[in-house]
Amino acid sequence: MSKNNELAQDYFDRHPASTECFITSDGRVFHQPGTAAGYATSLKDDTVDEFSNNVKNIKVKGAKVVAELTEEEIAAKEAEEKAAQEKADAKLAEDKAAAEKLLKEFNPETVKYPEAKALFIALGLTAESLKGEAINAALLEAQSKITE
């Protein structure tokens, strides 16, 4: 096992939640690629090796990391990512539907500023400022578009 592999393994043993680390040619281990790259510019050899902890088998070829996953592991990971995306999409649609319902009921004479601002932000609206008048105008304009 190379010195950097040993350093990476030690890093992942101490930081099990980390999925990657970056090691400079002088053996310093970094959490972030930008920090490692910045530090490496001060070295004669500015190589930064990247190591990943999210796969079971890691092979290092030169300065590149090659991960080996079985087809089942790849399929499981893709299914997990797809399920997470579908859940996020459903939550977004649910939140948008709730915000649109509130928008239909919006009345600037009865709604207080914090509620109007929260609705304005939830709908992703823009205005010239975040003052009450500007927010109310943007909400009324959006309301007129959905009630047409």
Stockholm file with secondary structure:
# STOCKHOLM 1.0

chainA/1-148         MSKNNELAQDYFDRHPASTECFITSDGRVFHQPGTAAGYATSLKDDTVDEFSNNVKNIKVKGAKVVAELTEEEIAAKEAEEKAAQEKADAKLAEDKAAAEKLLKEFNPETVKYPEAKALFIALGLTAESLKGEAINAALLEAQSKITE
#=GR chainA/1-148 SS CCHHHHHHHHHHHHCTTCCEEEEETTCCEESSHHHHHHHHTTSSSCCEEEEESSSSEEEEETTEEEEECCHHHHHHHHHHHHHHHHHHHHHHHHHHHHHHHHHHTCCTTTSCHHHHHHHHHHTTCCCSCSSHHHHHHHHHHHHHHHCC
#=GC SS_cons         CCHHHHHHHHHHHHCTTCCEEEEETTCCEESSHHHHHHHHTTSSSCCEEEEESSSSEEEEETTEEEEECCHHHHHHHHHHHHHHHHHHHHHHHHHHHHHHHHHHTCCTTTSCHHHHHHHHHHTTCCCSCSSHHHHHHHHHHHHHHHCC
//
